[in-house]
Amino acid sequence: MIQVAVCTKEIGWRANSRRVLLVATDAKGHTAGAGKLFGINLPSDGKCRMDANGVYNNIERDYPSLSFTDYILRRENVLPLFLASAGTGKDREALQWYRPVAKALSSSGGRAVTLTSSSSNVLTVLDSELKRLISLARK
């Protein structure tokens, strides 16, 4: 998420635009400290780590904390929207994991929304959530 927010030139974000970051997933994510399992001890520094070809090739930095992610998303005008599966077993874990993540990112507009296992509600959810995000942007 940090890379999408800060690599504006590499991704092609327009200057001074409101950005929506859509994360559609059926798996839990990663936060600060997870890199330590693999010997990665340097914290995220919030810098763009994509090369000229758009490839992220930095494995020297840990995942960012939620508070740091929230700060970067607000600074870069990025509104996160998580569409997480609410199925059973591991699928259900995704929605349960992203709800508190979205709450931690609430100052940047974060929200976790249920995505059916067949994704049949994706257009309905996107429509209502984009309208909600647009109304936030107008405030």
Accessible surface in RSA format (square Angstrom, percent):
REM  Atomic radii and reference values for relative SASA: ProtOr
REM  Chains: A
REM  Algorithm: Lee & Richards
REM  Probe-radius: 1.40
REM  Slices: 20
REM RES _ NUM      All-atoms   Total-Side   Main-Chain    Non-polar    All polar
REM                ABS   REL    ABS   REL    ABS   REL    ABS   REL    ABS   REL
RES MET A   1    71.05  36.8  34.50  22.8  36.55  87.0  19.95  17.0  51.10  67.7
RES ILE A   2     7.15   4.1   6.30   4.7   0.85   2.0   6.30   4.5   0.85   2.3
RES GLN A   3    34.71  19.4  34.44  25.2   0.26   0.6  25.19  53.6   9.52   7.2
RES VAL A   4    42.63  28.0  42.63  38.6   0.00   0.0  42.63  37.0   0.00   0.0
RES ALA A   5     0.00   0.0   0.00   0.0   0.00   0.0   0.00   0.0   0.00   0.0
RES VAL A   6    23.28  15.3   6.63   6.0  16.65  40.1   7.51   6.5  15.77  42.8
RES CYS A   7     0.11   0.1   0.00   0.0   0.11   0.3   0.11   0.3   0.00   0.0
RES THR A   8    41.09  29.2  40.38  40.9   0.71   1.7  14.10  18.9  26.99  40.8
RES LYS A   9   185.58  90.5 159.99  98.2  25.59  60.9 112.74 101.5  72.84  77.6
RES GLU A  10    80.96  46.5  43.02  32.5  37.93  90.3  20.22  39.1  60.74  49.6
RES ILE A  11    72.73  41.4  41.03  30.6  31.70  76.4  45.67  32.9  27.06  73.4
RES GLY A  12    55.53  68.5   0.00   N/A  55.53  68.5  30.37  83.4  25.16  56.4
RES TRP A  13    64.52  25.9  44.55  21.6  19.97  46.9  47.59  25.4  16.93  27.5
RES ARG A  14   182.94  76.8 174.14  88.8   8.80  20.9  75.20 102.8 107.74  65.3
RES ALA A  15    88.00  80.9  58.86  90.8  29.15  66.3  65.87  92.8  22.13  58.6
RES ASN A  16   152.52 105.2 111.74 108.0  40.78  98.2  36.69  88.3 115.83 112.0
RES SER A  17    14.94  12.6   8.15  10.9   6.79  15.6  12.61  26.8   2.33   3.3
RES ARG A  18   109.30  45.9  80.84  41.2  28.46  67.8  32.27  44.1  77.03  46.7
RES ARG A  19    17.21   7.2  15.69   8.0   1.52   3.6   2.01   2.7  15.21   9.2
RES VAL A  20    54.93  36.1  33.40  30.2  21.53  51.9  33.40  29.0  21.53  58.4
RES LEU A  21    21.31  11.9  20.27  14.5   1.04   2.6  21.31  15.0   0.00   0.0
RES LEU A  22    76.82  42.8  52.94  37.9  23.87  60.0  52.94  37.2  23.87  64.2
RES VAL A  23    34.01  22.4  30.69  27.8   3.33   8.0  34.01  29.6   0.00   0.0
RES ALA A  24    63.76  58.6  32.03  49.4  31.73  72.2  32.66  46.0  31.10  82.4
RES THR A  25    28.84  20.5  18.02  18.3  10.82  25.8  16.49  22.1  12.35  18.7
RES ASP A  26    84.72  59.3  78.21  77.8   6.51  15.4  15.18  35.7  69.54  69.3
RES ALA A  27    53.13  48.9  48.89  75.4   4.25   9.7  52.74  74.3   0.39   1.0
RES LYS A  28   108.44  52.9  88.74  54.4  19.70  46.9  39.10  35.2  69.33  73.9
RES GLY A  29    22.63  27.9   0.00   N/A  22.63  27.9  11.18  30.7  11.45  25.6
RES HIS A  30   112.88  61.7  89.64  62.3  23.24  59.5  59.43  61.3  53.45  62.2
RES THR A  31    43.18  30.7  40.64  41.2   2.54   6.0  13.06  17.5  30.11  45.5
RES ALA A  32    51.96  47.8  30.92  47.7  21.04  47.9  30.99  43.6  20.96  55.5
RES GLY A  33    31.50  38.8   0.00   N/A  31.50  38.8  22.35  61.3   9.15  20.5
RES ALA A  34    26.78  24.6  19.13  29.5   7.65  17.4  24.58  34.6   2.20   5.8
RES GLY A  35     1.96   2.4   0.00   N/A   1.96   2.4   1.96   5.4   0.00   0.0
RES LYS A  36   121.54  59.3 104.30  64.0  17.24  41.0  73.88  66.5  47.66  50.8
RES LEU A  37   149.20  83.1 115.33  82.5  33.86  85.1 120.23  84.4  28.96  77.9
RES PHE A  38   159.60  79.8 126.81  78.5  32.78  85.3 136.22  82.6  23.38  66.9
RES GLY A  39    56.54  69.7   0.00   N/A  56.54  69.7  30.59  83.9  25.95  58.1
RES ILE A  40    36.54  20.8  33.25  24.8   3.29   7.9  36.52  26.3   0.02   0.1
RES ASN A  41   102.96  71.0  83.16  80.4  19.79  47.7  29.35  70.6  73.60  71.1
RES LEU A  42    90.90  50.6  90.67  64.9   0.23   0.6  90.78  63.8   0.12   0.3
RES PRO A  43    90.52  66.0  87.19  79.5   3.33  12.1  90.52  74.7   0.00   0.0
RES SER A  44    23.72  20.0   9.57  12.8  14.14  32.6   2.32   4.9  21.40  30.0
RES ASP A  45    47.60  33.3  22.99  22.9  24.60  58.2  25.33  59.6  22.26  22.2
RES GLY A  46     8.73  10.8   0.00   N/A   8.73  10.8   1.29   3.5   7.44  16.7
RES LYS A  47   130.88  63.9 125.72  77.1   5.16  12.3  74.65  67.2  56.23  59.9
RES CYS A  48    43.59  33.0  18.74  20.9  24.86  58.4  17.90  45.4  25.69  27.7
RES ARG A  49    65.14  27.4  57.02  29.1   8.12  19.3  16.00  21.9  49.14  29.8
RES MET A  50    42.67  22.1  25.27  16.7  17.40  41.4  22.95  19.5  19.72  26.1
RES ASP A  51    49.01  34.3  38.75  38.6  10.26  24.3  32.16  75.7  16.85  16.8
RES ALA A  52   111.80 102.8  64.25  99.2  47.54 108.1  74.94 105.5  36.86  97.6
RES ASN A  53   131.95  91.0  99.27  95.9  32.68  78.7  23.27  56.0 108.68 105.0
RES GLY A  54    41.59  51.3   0.00   N/A  41.59  51.3  17.25  47.3  24.35  54.5
RES VAL A  55    81.33  53.5  77.71  70.4   3.62   8.7  81.33  70.7   0.00   0.0
RES TYR A  56   106.15  49.6  83.70  47.6  22.44  58.4  63.94  48.1  42.20  52.0
RES ASN A  57    97.47  67.2  67.81  65.5  29.65  71.4  30.71  73.9  66.76  64.5
RES ASN A  58    16.11  11.1  10.59  10.2   5.52  13.3  11.56  27.8   4.54   4.4
RES ILE A  59   140.02  79.7 132.29  98.6   7.73  18.6 135.32  97.4   4.70  12.8
RES GLU A  60   118.68  68.1 110.05  83.3   8.63  20.6  36.45  70.5  82.23  67.1
RES ARG A  61    67.82  28.5  57.33  29.2  10.50  25.0   6.47   8.8  61.36  37.2
RES ASP A  62    13.54   9.5   7.99   8.0   5.54  13.1   3.27   7.7  10.27  10.2
RES TYR A  63    92.74  43.3  88.31  50.2   4.42  11.5  57.36  43.1  35.38  43.6
RES PRO A  64    29.87  21.8  25.58  23.3   4.29  15.6  27.67  22.8   2.20  13.7
RES SER A  65    41.78  35.3  37.42  49.9   4.36  10.0  32.69  69.6   9.09  12.7
RES LEU A  66    51.81  28.9  48.77  34.9   3.04   7.6  48.79  34.3   3.02   8.1
RES SER A  67    86.63  73.2  72.50  96.8  14.13  32.5  54.62 116.3  32.01  44.8
RES PHE A  68    58.67  29.4  54.97  34.0   3.70   9.6  58.67  35.6   0.00   0.0
RES THR A  69     6.61   4.7   6.61   6.7   0.00   0.0   3.41   4.6   3.19   4.8
RES ASP A  70    12.19   8.5  12.19  12.1   0.00   0.0   0.76   1.8  11.43  11.4
RES TYR A  71   103.31  48.2 103.09  58.7   0.22   0.6  70.39  52.9  32.93  40.6
RES ILE A  72     1.66   0.9   1.66   1.2   0.00   0.0   1.66   1.2   0.00   0.0
RES LEU A  73     0.05   0.0   0.00   0.0   0.05   0.1   0.00   0.0   0.05   0.1
RES ARG A  74   118.76  49.9  97.04  49.5  21.72  51.7  33.89  46.3  84.86  51.4
RES ARG A  75   124.77  52.4  88.62  45.2  36.15  86.1  54.74  74.8  70.04  42.4
RES GLU A  76    34.62  19.9  31.11  23.5   3.51   8.4   3.28   6.3  31.35  25.6
RES ASN A  77    54.60  37.7  52.73  51.0   1.86   4.5  13.19  31.8  41.40  40.0
RES VAL A  78     1.54   1.0   0.00   0.0   1.54   3.7   0.00   0.0   1.54   4.2
RES LEU A  79     8.93   5.0   8.93   6.4   0.00   0.0   8.93   6.3   0.00   0.0
RES PRO A  80     0.00   0.0   0.00   0.0   0.00   0.0   0.00   0.0   0.00   0.0
RES LEU A  81     0.24   0.1   0.24   0.2   0.00   0.0   0.24   0.2   0.00   0.0
RES PHE A  82     1.09   0.5   1.09   0.7   0.00   0.0   1.09   0.7   0.00   0.0
RES LEU A  83     0.11   0.1   0.11   0.1   0.00   0.0   0.11   0.1   0.00   0.0
RES ALA A  84     0.00   0.0   0.00   0.0   0.00   0.0   0.00   0.0   0.00   0.0
RES SER A  85     7.03   5.9   7.03   9.4   0.00   0.0   6.28  13.4   0.75   1.1
RES ALA A  86    29.95  27.5  12.57  19.4  17.38  39.5  14.10  19.9  15.85  42.0
RES GLY A  87    19.30  23.8   0.00   N/A  19.30  23.8  16.60  45.5   2.70   6.0
RES THR A  88   117.58  83.6 108.10 109.6   9.49  22.6  75.60 101.5  41.98  63.5
RES GLY A  89    54.73  67.5   0.00   N/A  54.73  67.5  42.96 117.9  11.77  26.4
RES LYS A  90   162.18  79.1 154.32  94.7   7.86  18.7 106.54  95.9  55.63  59.3
RES ASP A  91    47.05  33.0  46.24  46.0   0.81   1.9   1.90   4.5  45.15  45.0
RES ARG A  92   110.86  46.5 110.86  56.5   0.00   0.0  28.42  38.8  82.44  50.0
RES GLU A  93    65.74  37.7  63.72  48.2   2.02   4.8  22.16  42.9  43.58  35.6
RES ALA A  94     0.00   0.0   0.00   0.0   0.00   0.0   0.00   0.0   0.00   0.0
RES LEU A  95     4.54   2.5   4.54   3.3   0.00   0.0   4.54   3.2   0.00   0.0
RES GLN A  96    93.90  52.5  81.54  59.6  12.35  29.4  32.83  69.9  61.07  46.3
RES TRP A  97    63.04  25.3  56.44  27.3   6.61  15.5  36.46  19.4  26.58  43.1
RES TYR A  98    17.87   8.3  17.87  10.2   0.00   0.0   4.44   3.3  13.43  16.6
RES ARG A  99   125.90  52.9 118.83  60.6   7.07  16.8  45.17  61.7  80.74  48.9
RES PRO A 100    80.23  58.5  72.66  66.2   7.56  27.5  76.05  62.8   4.17  25.9
RES VAL A 101     9.66   6.4   9.51   8.6   0.15   0.4   9.51   8.3   0.15   0.4
RES ALA A 102     4.57   4.2   4.41   6.8   0.16   0.4   4.57   6.4   0.00   0.0
RES LYS A 103   162.78  79.4 150.94  92.6  11.84  28.2  99.93  89.9  62.85  67.0
RES ALA A 104    47.21  43.4  21.70  33.5  25.51  58.0  33.65  47.4  13.55  35.9
RES LEU A 105     0.31   0.2   0.31   0.2   0.00   0.0   0.31   0.2   0.00   0.0
RES SER A 106    69.23  58.5  53.36  71.2  15.87  36.6  28.08  59.8  41.14  57.6
RES SER A 107    72.26  61.1  38.86  51.9  33.39  76.9  49.70 105.8  22.56  31.6
RES SER A 108     5.14   4.3   0.23   0.3   4.91  11.3   5.11  10.9   0.02   0.0
RES GLY A 109     9.20  11.3   0.00   N/A   9.20  11.3   7.74  21.2   1.46   3.3
RES GLY A 110    11.43  14.1   0.00   N/A  11.43  14.1   0.00   0.0  11.43  25.6
RES ARG A 111   100.27  42.1  98.24  50.1   2.03   4.8  21.37  29.2  78.89  47.8
RES ALA A 112    18.84  17.3   0.77   1.2  18.07  41.1   0.77   1.1  18.07  47.9
RES VAL A 113    24.97  16.4  21.04  19.0   3.93   9.5  24.97  21.7   0.00   0.0
RES THR A 114    50.38  35.8  46.98  47.6   3.40   8.1  34.35  46.1  16.03  24.2
RES LEU A 115    14.65   8.2  14.65  10.5   0.00   0.0  14.65  10.3   0.00   0.0
RES THR A 116    54.87  39.0  47.96  48.6   6.91  16.5  53.47  71.8   1.40   2.1
RES SER A 117    93.37  78.9  57.39  76.6  35.98  82.9  26.97  57.4  66.40  93.0
RES SER A 118    85.74  72.5  52.30  69.8  33.44  77.0  54.53 116.1  31.21  43.7
RES SER A 119    48.90  41.3  43.96  58.7   4.94  11.4  22.74  48.4  26.17  36.7
RES SER A 120    93.00  78.6  53.70  71.7  39.30  90.5  47.60 101.4  45.40  63.6
RES ASN A 121    34.05  23.5  31.06  30.0   2.99   7.2  22.31  53.7  11.73  11.3
RES VAL A 122    44.51  29.3  44.51  40.3   0.00   0.0  44.51  38.7   0.00   0.0
RES LEU A 123   138.82  77.3 134.90  96.5   3.92   9.9 135.27  95.0   3.55   9.6
RES THR A 124    99.29  70.6  92.60  93.9   6.69  15.9  66.12  88.8  33.17  50.1
RES VAL A 125    14.81   9.7  13.23  12.0   1.58   3.8  14.81  12.9   0.00   0.0
RES LEU A 126    37.09  20.7  37.09  26.5   0.00   0.0  37.09  26.0   0.00   0.0
RES ASP A 127    75.05  52.6  68.32  68.0   6.72  15.9  24.91  58.6  50.14  50.0
RES SER A 128    60.13  50.8  51.79  69.1   8.34  19.2  42.26  90.0  17.86  25.0
RES GLU A 129     8.89   5.1   8.89   6.7   0.00   0.0   0.11   0.2   8.79   7.2
RES LEU A 130    66.12  36.8  66.12  47.3   0.00   0.0  66.12  46.4   0.00   0.0
RES LYS A 131   128.80  62.8 121.71  74.7   7.09  16.9  81.21  73.1  47.58  50.7
RES ARG A 132    55.74  23.4  48.85  24.9   6.90  16.4  40.06  54.8  15.68   9.5
RES LEU A 133     0.90   0.5   0.87   0.6   0.03   0.1   0.90   0.6   0.00   0.0
RES ILE A 134    86.65  49.3  85.00  63.3   1.65   4.0  86.60  62.4   0.05   0.1
RES SER A 135    50.40  42.6  47.25  63.1   3.15   7.2  37.37  79.6  13.03  18.2
RES LEU A 136    62.56  34.8  51.71  37.0  10.86  27.3  51.81  36.4  10.75  28.9
RES ALA A 137    34.22  31.5  15.15  23.4  19.07  43.4  15.69  22.1  18.53  49.1
RES ARG A 138   196.54  82.5 158.86  81.0  37.68  89.7  63.21  86.4 133.34  80.8
RES LYS A 139   191.95  93.6 127.15  78.0  64.80 154.3 113.37 102.0  78.58  83.7
END  Absolute sums over single chains surface
CHAIN  1 A     8399.8       6643.3       1756.6       4812.9       3586.9
END  Absolute sums over all chains
TOTAL          8399.8       6643.3       1756.6       4812.9       3586.9
